[in-house]
């Protein structure tokens, strides 16, 4: 038996998307490393993966993050 119990972090009423189980959970059910959130509503948590995909696409197409000079493509860097 463990001396200290590992506790999850969060409050009831907050919604999370569990990456390990692929489901929405209210409160701190799974460890923080396995979840996205907190979200204000169940609906927001249900769309967590879509939100992440959209944000990743925005980042991939952001010219501030894809400066050719930083990568040395124009020969100046």
Secondary structure in CASP SS format (residue, H / E / C, confidence):
PFRMAT SS
TARGET T0000
AUTHOR 0000-0000-0000
METHOD secondary structure of the structure
MODEL  1
X C 1.00
X C 1.00
X C 1.00
X C 1.00
X C 1.00
X C 1.00
X C 1.00
X C 1.00
X C 1.00
X C 1.00
X C 1.00
X C 1.00
X C 1.00
X C 1.00
X E 1.00
X E 1.00
X E 1.00
X E 1.00
X C 1.00
X C 1.00
X C 1.00
X C 1.00
X E 1.00
X E 1.00
X E 1.00
X E 1.00
X C 1.00
X C 1.00
X C 1.00
X C 1.00
X C 1.00
X H 1.00
X H 1.00
X H 1.00
X E 1.00
X E 1.00
X E 1.00
X E 1.00
X E 1.00
X C 1.00
X C 1.00
X H 1.00
X H 1.00
X H 1.00
X H 1.00
X H 1.00
X C 1.00
X H 1.00
X H 1.00
X H 1.00
X H 1.00
X H 1.00
X H 1.00
X H 1.00
X H 1.00
X H 1.00
X H 1.00
X H 1.00
X H 1.00
X H 1.00
X C 1.00
X C 1.00
X C 1.00
X C 1.00
X C 1.00
X C 1.00
X C 1.00
X H 1.00
X H 1.00
X H 1.00
X H 1.00
X C 1.00
X C 1.00
X C 1.00
X C 1.00
X C 1.00
X C 1.00
END
